[in-house]
Amino acid sequence: RLYSSTPGPNSFASGVMAHLKKLQTEIDKGLKKVDEGVEEYNRLRDAHHRASQPNQKDKLEENLKAQIKKLQRDRNQLSSWIADKSVKDKDPLMESKNKIEALMDHFKDFERESKTKRFSQVGLNKGDRADPEVQKRREMITWIQDLLSDLEKEFDELTVEDQRLTSRKPSKNSKEEANLALTKRVLESHRWHMNKLEQLQRKLNNEDVNVESLEMLKDSLTNYMDEGINQRTAEGFMDFNASYDDFNLEEVED
C-alpha cells in the first residue's frame, strides 16, 4: 500500500491524498491484470502440452509468445511503481514481478526447446545429427536465443529508466538530460539489434546462412553486450551497426 497520511486542512494535502488514492487504484488494477495474464499463460502452456497436431502447437506457440510480451510490458509498469517513492508497500508488486520473471525464464527454455525440435525435424535424419555443421548451426541458434533474451532483459530495464527520467522532465544541459539521451540511444540500438537477430534466426532455421560466417558476428556482439568494452556512456557506447552487413538483412521501420 501507499504511505498513509492524515489530510491537512489545506488543498495541497487533499491533492496529495487524491493522487495517492488514484495511484493505489491503478496498482490494484495492475496487480489483477498480472494475475489474469499469468493464468492465461499457464492455460496456453497446458493447451500446448496437450496438443497433438503440429499446426495446433504452432498456433499456441505464437499465442504464448504474444502473452509473454504482454506480461513483459506489465513487468515494466510494476518496476516503475516499485521505483516510486510514494509506494511504501512494495511486496505485492515484487511478488507479481517475480511471477512474470519466472514465466519469462520458462518461455526462454520453452522457445529454445521448441525451435531445436523444429530444426531437427526439417530434413534431418539420424546420420545428420552427427554432422558438425548441423551441430554448429544448432549451437548458433541457441546462442542467438540467449542473446535475444539478454537484450530483451536490458531493454526492459532501460525502458523503466527512460520512463523514470522522462517523468522528471530534466532541465536542458543537466546530467539527467544527458542520461535520458543516452538511455534512448541504447534502447534504439537494442531494438535494432533484436530485429536483426530475429531475421538472422529465421535464416538459420531455413538453412539460408553459412554457419562459419557467424563467428565474426558472434565476437562483435559479445563485445557489444560487454559493458566493460562497450561502456554505457555518451562517449563510450558504440552501436556496432556494421555487424550484419554480410547477411543481406532487411531494414524494418518501427
ZANUTI-567729 format. One line per 10 residues: number of its first residue (from 0); their letters; for each residue x, y, z negated of N, C-alpha, C, CB. Coordinates in steps of 0.05 Angstrom, whole numbers, plus 5000, padded with zeros to 4 digits. Glycine has a CB too. Layout:
NUM	A	X Y Z X Y Z X Y Z X Y Z; ...
//
This chain:
0	RLYSSTPGPN	5017 4976 5000 5000 5000 5000 5017 5025 5000 4981 5000 4976; 5005 5047 5007 5019 5073 5007 5021 5082 4978 5004 5094 5024; 5039 5101 4974 5043 5111 4947 5017 5125 4938 5067 5130 4945; 5012 5123 4912 4988 5135 4901 4994 5162 4889 4975 5117 4880; 4974 5180 4892 4978 5207 4881 4950 5219 4877 4995 5225 4900; 4947 5233 4855 4922 5246 4850 4921 5273 4865 4918 5251 4819; 4900 5276 4881 4899 5301 4897 4898 5325 4880 4874 5300 4915; 4914 5345 4888 4914 5370 4873 4891 5388 4882 4940 5384 4877; 4889 5411 4870 4867 5428 4877 4870 5442 4904 4863 5449 4856; 4894 5442 4915 4898 5457 4940 4893 5439 4964 4926 5469 4941
10	SFASGVMAHL	4890 5452 4987 4884 5439 5012 4907 5422 5021 4876 5459 5033; 4931 5429 5014 4955 5414 5023 4954 5386 5012 4981 5428 5014; 4948 5383 4986 4946 5357 4973 4924 5341 4986 4941 5359 4943; 4901 5354 4992 4879 5340 5005 4886 5330 5032 4854 5358 5006; 4902 5347 5046 4911 5339 5073 4929 5315 5072 4925 5362 5087; 4947 5314 5052 4966 5292 5049 4950 5266 5043 4986 5297 5026; 4931 5268 5025 4915 5244 5018 4899 5234 5042 4897 5250 4995; 4889 5252 5058 4874 5245 5082 4892 5230 5102 4861 5269 5095; 4916 5240 5105 4936 5228 5123 4943 5200 5113 4961 5245 5125; 4947 5197 5087 4954 5171 5076 4931 5151 5079 4962 5173 5047
20	KKLQTEIDKG	4907 5160 5075 4884 5142 5078 4882 5133 5107 4858 5157 5069; 4886 5151 5126 4884 5144 5154 4906 5125 5161 4886 5170 5172; 4930 5129 5150 4953 5112 5156 4948 5084 5145 4979 5123 5144; 4937 5082 5121 4931 5056 5109 4910 5041 5126 4921 5059 5080; 4891 5055 5136 4871 5043 5154 4884 5031 5179 4849 5063 5161; 4903 5046 5190 4917 5037 5214 4934 5012 5208 4935 5059 5225; 4946 5013 5184 4963 4990 5176 4946 4965 5172 4978 4996 5150; 4923 4968 5159 4905 4945 5155 4896 4933 5181 4881 4954 5138; 4890 4951 5200 4882 4941 5227 4905 4927 5241 4871 4965 5244; 4929 4939 5237 4953 4927 5250 4959 4900 5239 4976 4945 5246
30	LKKVDEGVEE	4957 4896 5212 4962 4870 5200 4941 4849 5209 4961 4873 5169; 4916 4858 5211 4896 4840 5221 4901 4832 5250 4868 4853 5219; 4910 4851 5266 4917 4845 5294 4939 4825 5296 4924 4871 5309; 4959 4827 5279 4982 4808 5279 4972 4780 5272 5004 4817 5259; 4955 4778 5251 4945 4752 5243 4929 4739 5266 4926 4755 5218; 4914 4755 5280 4899 4745 5303 4917 4737 5326 4878 4766 5313; 4939 4753 5330 4958 4746 5351 4973 4721 5345 4977 4769 5355; 4981 4717 5320 4995 4693 5312 4977 4668 5315 5005 4695 5282; 4952 4671 5308 4933 4649 5311 4929 4642 5340 4905 4657 5299; 4928 4662 5358 4925 4657 5387 4950 4644 5398 4920 4683 5401
40	YNRLRDAHHR	4974 4652 5389 4998 4640 5398 4998 4610 5391 5023 4654 5386; 4991 4604 5366 4991 4576 5357 4970 4560 5372 4985 4575 5327; 4948 4572 5379 4927 4558 5395 4938 4551 5422 4902 4575 5397; 4952 4570 5435 4963 4565 5461 4985 4544 5460 4974 4592 5473; 5001 4545 5439 5023 4526 5436 5011 4497 5433 5040 4532 5411; 4990 4495 5417 4977 4468 5414 4965 4459 5440 4956 4469 5392; 4952 4477 5455 4940 4470 5480 4961 4461 5500 4924 4494 5492; 4984 4474 5500 5006 4466 5518 5016 4439 5511 5029 4487 5517; 5017 4433 5486 5027 4406 5477 5007 4384 5486 5030 4406 5446; 4981 4391 5486 4961 4371 5494 4958 4368 5524 4935 4378 5481
50	ASQPNQKDKL	4965 4389 5539 4961 4390 5568 4976 4368 5582 4968 4417 5580; 4963 4355 5601 4976 4333 5616 4983 4340 5645 4958 4309 5616; 4969 4361 5656 4974 4368 5684 4995 4390 5686 4948 4377 5697; 5013 4389 5705 5034 4409 5708 5023 4437 5712 5052 4403 5731; 5001 4440 5727 4990 4467 5732 4978 4478 5706 4969 4466 5754; 4967 4461 5689 4957 4470 5663 4980 4480 5646 4942 4448 5649; 5001 4464 5645 5024 4472 5629 5036 4498 5639 5046 4450 5630; 5038 4502 5665 5050 4526 5676 5033 4551 5668 5052 4525 5706; 5006 4548 5670 4988 4570 5662 4991 4577 5633 4959 4562 5669; 4992 4556 5616 4995 4560 5587 5022 4573 5580 4991 4534 5572
60	EENLKAQIKK	5043 4565 5595 5069 4578 5590 5068 4608 5596 5091 4564 5608; 5054 4615 5618 5052 4643 5624 5035 4658 5602 5038 4647 5652; 5014 4645 5593 4998 4657 5571 5014 4660 5545 4973 4640 5566; 5031 4640 5539 5048 4642 5516 5068 4665 5518 5063 4616 5511; 5079 4668 5542 5098 4690 5546 5084 4717 5543 5111 4688 5574; 5060 4720 5554 5045 4745 5551 5039 4750 5522 5020 4744 5568; 5032 4729 5507 5024 4732 5479 5048 4740 5462 5012 4706 5468; 5071 4729 5467 5095 4736 5452 5103 4764 5457 5118 4717 5457; 5099 4774 5482 5105 4802 5488 5086 4820 5472 5101 4807 5519; 5061 4813 5470 5043 4829 5453 5052 4830 5424 5014 4818 5455
70	LQRDRNQLSS	5060 4807 5414 5069 4805 5387 5095 4821 5382 5073 4776 5378; 5112 4822 5402 5137 4838 5400 5130 4867 5398 5155 4833 5425; 5109 4876 5413 5101 4904 5411 5090 4910 5383 5080 4911 5433; 5074 4890 5373 5064 4893 5345 5087 4895 5325 5046 4870 5338; 5108 4879 5331 5132 4879 5313 5145 4907 5313 5152 4858 5322; 5146 4920 5336 5157 4947 5337 5141 4966 5319 5157 4957 5366; 5114 4963 5320 5098 4981 5304 5102 4975 5274 5068 4977 5311; 5104 4949 5267 5109 4942 5239 5136 4954 5230 5110 4912 5236; 5156 4953 5247 5182 4964 5240 5181 4994 5235 5203 4957 5262; 5164 5007 5251 5161 5036 5248 5148 5042 5221 5144 5047 5271
80	WIADKSVKDK	5128 5027 5214 5115 5031 5187 5133 5024 5164 5089 5014 5185; 5150 5003 5168 5169 4996 5147 5189 5019 5142 5183 4970 5154; 5196 5033 5163 5215 5055 5161 5203 5080 5150 5228 5060 5188; 5176 5081 5149 5161 5105 5140 5163 5107 5109 5132 5104 5149; 5175 5128 5099 5179 5131 5070 5153 5134 5055 5196 5155 5065; 5131 5142 5068 5106 5144 5054 5092 5118 5049 5087 5162 5070; 5103 5097 5062 5092 5070 5057 5109 5057 5035 5092 5052 5083; 5097 5053 5012 5112 5042 4989 5111 5012 4987 5101 5054 4964; 5088 5000 4992 5086 4971 4991 5091 4959 5019 5057 4962 4980; 5116 4951 5023 5124 4942 5049 5122 4911 5052 5152 4951 5055
90	DPLMESKNKI	5116 4898 5030 5116 4868 5030 5097 4856 5052 5108 4858 5003; 5072 4866 5054 5054 4854 5075 5065 4859 5103 5026 4866 5072; 5078 4882 5107 5089 4889 5133 5113 4870 5139 5098 4918 5134; 5130 4866 5119 5153 4849 5123 5144 4820 5128 5172 4850 5098; 5124 4811 5114 5114 4784 5117 5103 4780 5146 5091 4778 5097; 5088 4799 5156 5078 4798 5183 5100 4799 5204 5058 4820 5189; 5120 4816 5199 5143 4818 5217 5158 4792 5218 5162 4841 5207; 5162 4779 5195 5176 4753 5194 5160 4732 5209 5180 4745 5165; 5134 4732 5207 5117 4713 5223 5122 4716 5252 5087 4718 5217; 5123 4741 5262 5127 4746 5290 5155 4737 5299 5124 4776 5297
100	EALMDHFKDF	5175 4743 5282 5203 4735 5289 5206 4705 5290 5222 4748 5269; 5191 4691 5272 5192 4661 5273 5181 4651 5300 5177 4649 5249; 5160 4664 5309 5148 4656 5335 5166 4663 5358 5121 4668 5339; 5180 4686 5356 5200 4694 5376 5222 4673 5379 5212 4721 5370; 5231 4663 5356 5252 4642 5356 5240 4616 5369 5262 4636 5327; 5215 4610 5362 5203 4586 5374 5201 4589 5404 5175 4581 5362; 5192 4612 5413 5188 4616 5442 5214 4615 5457 5174 4643 5447; 5235 4625 5445 5262 4623 5457 5270 4594 5462 5283 4637 5439; 5266 4577 5442 5273 4549 5445 5253 4535 5464 5272 4535 5418; 5228 4542 5462 5208 4531 5480 5213 4537 5509 5180 4541 5472
110	ERESKTKRFS	5220 4562 5514 5225 4571 5542 5249 4557 5553 5228 4601 5544; 5270 4555 5537 5295 4542 5546 5289 4512 5552 5317 4544 5524; 5275 4499 5535 5269 4471 5539 5252 4467 5564 5256 4458 5515; 5232 4485 5567 5214 4483 5590 5228 4486 5616 5191 4503 5587; 5245 4507 5617 5259 4512 5642 5280 4491 5648 5272 4540 5641; 5292 4480 5628 5311 4458 5632 5297 4434 5643 5326 4451 5606; 5274 4427 5633 5259 4405 5643 5251 4410 5672 5234 4399 5626; 5241 4434 5678 5232 4440 5705 5256 4438 5724 5220 4468 5706; 5279 4449 5716 5302 4448 5733 5311 4419 5738 5325 4463 5720; 5309 4402 5718 5317 4374 5720 5299 4359 5739 5317 4361 5693
120	QVGLNKGDRA	5274 4368 5742 5255 4353 5759 5256 4362 5788 5228 4357 5748; 5269 4383 5794 5270 4393 5822 5293 4381 5837 5271 4424 5823; 5288 4360 5851 5308 4348 5868 5331 4335 5854 5319 4369 5886; 5328 4328 5829 5349 4316 5814 5343 4286 5809 5355 4330 5787; 5363 4269 5812 5360 4241 5805 5381 4235 5783 5362 4222 5829; 5381 4211 5774 5400 4204 5752 5429 4209 5760 5396 4175 5744; 5435 4204 5785 5463 4209 5794 5470 4239 5793 5467 4199 5821; 5451 4256 5800 5456 4285 5800 5462 4295 5772 5432 4299 5811; 5451 4283 5752 5455 4294 5725 5483 4293 5715 5437 4278 5705; 5500 4277 5728 5528 4276 5721 5544 4295 5738 5539 4248 5723
130	DPEVQKRREM	5531 4308 5757 5545 4327 5775 5554 4351 5760 5526 4335 5799; 5580 4358 5761 5590 4381 5746 5576 4407 5754 5620 4384 5750; 5570 4410 5779 5557 4435 5788 5529 4437 5776 5555 4436 5819; 5514 4415 5775 5488 4415 5763 5489 4422 5734 5474 4387 5767; 5508 4410 5720 5512 4416 5692 5519 4445 5687 5534 4398 5680; 5536 4455 5704 5545 4483 5702 5521 4502 5707 5567 4490 5722; 5504 4494 5726 5480 4511 5731 5462 4511 5707 5465 4500 5756; 5458 4488 5694 5442 4487 5670 5454 4505 5648 5439 4459 5660; 5480 4504 5645 5493 4520 5625 5489 4550 5630 5523 4514 5624; 5490 4558 5656 5486 4586 5663 5457 4595 5657 5493 4590 5692
140	ITWIQDLLSD	5438 4577 5663 5410 4583 5657 5406 4588 5627 5391 4561 5668; 5418 4570 5612 5416 4573 5582 5430 4599 5573 5429 4549 5568; 5453 4605 5585 5467 4630 5578 5450 4655 5584 5494 4631 5592; 5437 4655 5607 5421 4678 5615 5397 4680 5596 5411 4675 5644; 5385 4658 5588 5362 4659 5570 5371 4670 5543 5350 4631 5566; 5394 4661 5533 5404 4671 5508 5411 4701 5509 5430 4656 5499; 5423 4709 5532 5429 4738 5535 5404 4755 5537 5446 4742 5560; 5384 4745 5551 5358 4759 5552 5346 4762 5524 5339 4745 5571; 5348 4741 5508 5338 4742 5481 5353 4763 5465 5340 4715 5467; 5379 4765 5467 5395 4784 5453 5388 4813 5462 5425 4779 5456
150	LEKEFDELTV	5385 4816 5488 5378 4843 5499 5351 4851 5489 5378 4842 5530; 5331 4833 5489 5304 4839 5480 5304 4847 5450 5286 4816 5485; 5320 4833 5435 5321 4839 5406 5332 4867 5402 5339 4819 5391; 5355 4874 5415 5366 4901 5412 5347 4922 5424 5394 4902 5425; 5334 4915 5446 5315 4933 5458 5293 4940 5438 5303 4921 5484; 5282 4920 5424 5261 4925 5404 5271 4943 5382 5251 4898 5393; 5295 4938 5372 5306 4954 5351 5310 4983 5360 5333 4943 5341; 5320 4987 5385 5324 5013 5395 5298 5028 5400 5340 5012 5421; 5277 5013 5408 5251 5025 5412 5240 5037 5386 5231 5004 5423; 5244 5023 5364 5236 5033 5338 5252 5058 5331 5240 5012 5316
160	EDQRLTSRKP	5278 5058 5336 5295 5081 5331 5286 5105 5349 5324 5075 5335; 5280 5099 5374 5271 5120 5392 5245 5133 5382 5266 5108 5420; 5226 5117 5372 5201 5127 5362 5206 5144 5337 5182 5104 5355; 5225 5135 5320 5231 5150 5295 5243 5177 5302 5250 5133 5277; 5262 5177 5320 5276 5202 5326 5257 5221 5341 5300 5197 5343; 5240 5210 5359 5222 5227 5374 5202 5240 5355 5207 5210 5395; 5192 5225 5335 5172 5236 5317 5183 5259 5300 5162 5214 5299; 5210 5260 5296 5222 5281 5280 5227 5306 5296 5249 5271 5269; 5223 5305 5323 5226 5328 5341 5253 5343 5335 5203 5347 5337; 5275 5330 5341 5301 5342 5334 5306 5368 5350 5324 5322 5340
170	SKNSKEEANL	5319 5386 5337 5325 5412 5349 5347 5409 5370 5333 5433 5328; 5348 5428 5389 5368 5426 5410 5396 5428 5399 5363 5449 5431; 5413 5413 5412 5442 5413 5406 5448 5401 5378 5453 5441 5408; 5428 5387 5366 5432 5375 5340 5443 5347 5343 5406 5375 5323; 5454 5336 5321 5464 5308 5322 5441 5289 5328 5477 5301 5295; 5417 5294 5317 5395 5276 5322 5386 5277 5351 5371 5284 5304; 5388 5301 5364 5381 5302 5392 5400 5286 5409 5381 5331 5402; 5426 5287 5401 5446 5271 5415 5441 5241 5411 5475 5278 5405; 5433 5233 5387 5427 5205 5381 5403 5196 5397 5422 5201 5351; 5383 5214 5399 5359 5207 5415 5366 5203 5444 5338 5229 5412
180	ALTKRVLESH	5382 5220 5455 5390 5218 5483 5406 5192 5488 5407 5242 5492; 5423 5185 5470 5439 5160 5472 5420 5136 5470 5461 5159 5451; 5402 5137 5451 5383 5115 5448 5367 5110 5473 5364 5120 5424; 5357 5131 5485 5342 5129 5510 5359 5118 5533 5329 5156 5518; 5384 5127 5533 5402 5117 5554 5407 5087 5552 5429 5132 5553; 5412 5078 5527 5417 5049 5523 5391 5033 5528 5427 5044 5494; 5368 5043 5521 5343 5030 5526 5339 5026 5556 5320 5046 5514; 5344 5047 5571 5341 5046 5600 5360 5026 5613 5344 5073 5613; 5385 5026 5602 5405 5007 5612 5397 4978 5606 5433 5013 5600; 5388 4973 5582 5380 4946 5574 5356 4937 5591 5372 4945 5544
190	RWHMNKLEQL	5337 4955 5596 5313 4948 5612 5322 4940 5641 5293 4971 5614; 5341 4955 5651 5352 4949 5678 5366 4922 5679 5371 4972 5687; 5382 4917 5659 5397 4891 5658 5377 4868 5655 5417 4891 5635; 5356 4871 5638 5337 4849 5635 5323 4843 5661 5316 4857 5614; 5316 4864 5676 5304 4860 5702 5322 4844 5721 5296 4887 5715; 5348 4852 5722 5367 4838 5739 5371 4809 5731 5394 4853 5739; 5373 4804 5705 5377 4777 5695 5353 4759 5701 5383 4778 5665; 5329 4770 5699 5306 4754 5705 5305 4746 5735 5280 4769 5698; 5314 4765 5752 5316 4758 5781 5337 4737 5785 5323 4783 5797; 5359 4740 5772 5381 4721 5775 5373 4693 5765 5406 4731 5760
200	QRKLNNEDVN	5358 4693 5743 5349 4667 5732 5332 4653 5752 5334 4672 5706; 5314 4667 5766 5297 4655 5786 5314 4644 5809 5277 4675 5798; 5335 4659 5817 5352 4649 5838 5367 4623 5830 5373 4670 5846; 5375 4622 5805 5388 4598 5794 5369 4574 5795 5399 4603 5766; 5345 4579 5786 5325 4558 5786 5319 4547 5814 5299 4567 5773; 5321 4565 5833 5316 4558 5862 5342 4549 5876 5304 4581 5877; 5364 4546 5861 5390 4538 5872 5398 4557 5894 5389 4509 5882; 5394 4583 5890 5399 4603 5910 5424 4620 5903 5375 4621 5915; 5439 4611 5884 5463 4625 5874 5486 4606 5871 5457 4640 5848; 5509 4614 5880 5533 4598 5876 5541 4601 5846 5557 4607 5895
210	VESLEMLKDS	5542 4579 5832 5547 4580 5803 5574 4592 5797 5545 4552 5791; 5594 4586 5813 5621 4596 5808 5622 4626 5809 5641 4584 5829; 5605 4638 5825 5605 4667 5828 5595 4681 5803 5588 4676 5851; 5583 4666 5784 5572 4677 5760 5592 4681 5737 5550 4660 5750; 5616 4670 5741 5636 4671 5719 5644 4700 5713 5660 4655 5726; 5649 4716 5735 5657 4744 5731 5634 4760 5719 5665 4756 5758; 5609 4753 5727 5586 4767 5716 5584 4761 5686 5560 4758 5730; 5589 4736 5678 5588 4728 5650 5608 4744 5634 5593 4698 5647; 5632 4746 5644 5653 4762 5630 5644 4791 5627 5680 4760 5645; 5633 4802 5649 5625 4830 5649 5603 4836 5629 5615 4838 5677
220	LTNYMDEGIN	5583 4818 5628 5560 4823 5610 5567 4816 5581 5537 4807 5619; 5586 4798 5577 5596 4794 5550 5608 4819 5539 5616 4770 5549; 5623 4833 5556 5635 4859 5548 5613 4880 5544 5655 4868 5569; 5593 4879 5561 5571 4899 5558 5557 4897 5531 5550 4894 5581; 5554 4872 5521 5540 4868 5496 5557 4871 5472 5527 4840 5496; 5584 4870 5476 5602 4873 5453 5605 4902 5445 5630 4860 5461; 5595 4909 5422 5595 4937 5413 5623 4946 5406 5577 4941 5390; 5641 4927 5402 5669 4935 5397 5682 4945 5423 5685 4912 5386; 5674 4933 5445 5685 4941 5471 5667 4963 5484 5686 4917 5491; 5641 4958 5484 5623 4978 5496 5608 4992 5473 5602 4963 5514
230	QRTAEGFMDF	5622 5012 5462 5612 5026 5438 5586 5041 5444 5633 5046 5428; 5568 5041 5424 5542 5054 5427 5546 5084 5419 5521 5041 5410; 5563 5098 5435 5567 5126 5431 5564 5140 5458 5595 5132 5418; 5559 5166 5458 5556 5181 5483 5581 5178 5501 5550 5210 5478; 5604 5178 5488 5629 5177 5504 5637 5148 5511 5651 5190 5488; 5630 5129 5493 5640 5102 5497 5621 5083 5511 5646 5091 5471; 5595 5089 5513 5577 5070 5525 5579 5069 5555 5548 5077 5517; 5581 5045 5566 5583 5040 5595 5559 5023 5604 5610 5027 5603; 5548 5030 5628 5524 5017 5638 5530 4990 5651 5510 5034 5657; 5554 4986 5661 5562 4961 5675 5542 4956 5698 5562 4937 5655
240	NASYDDFNLE	5534 4977 5712 5514 4973 5732 5524 4963 5759 5500 4999 5737; 5550 4957 5761 5560 4945 5785 5562 4914 5783 5588 4956 5792; 5553 4904 5760 5557 4876 5754 5543 4857 5773 5548 4870 5726; 5521 4866 5785 5505 4848 5802 5508 4853 5832 5476 4851 5794; 5527 4869 5840 5530 4878 5867 5531 4854 5887 5554 4895 5871; 5541 4832 5879 5546 4809 5897 5522 4790 5900 5570 4794 5889; 5500 4797 5886 5478 4777 5885 5453 4785 5901 5471 4772 5857; 5453 4807 5914 5431 4816 5931 5404 4816 5916 5428 4797 5956; 5404 4828 5893 5380 4830 5877 5364 4855 5884 5387 4830 5847; 5338 4854 5879 5321 4877 5885 5323 4899 5864 5293 4868 5889
250	EVED	5319 4923 5873 5315 4945 5855 5285 4948 5850 5328 4972 5866; 5277 4946 5825 5249 4948 5818 5244 4973 5802 5239 4922 5802; 5225 4989 5811 5218 5013 5797 5199 5007 5774 5205 5034 5816; 5204 5019 5751 5186 5015 5728 5160 5030 5732 5200 5024 5701
//
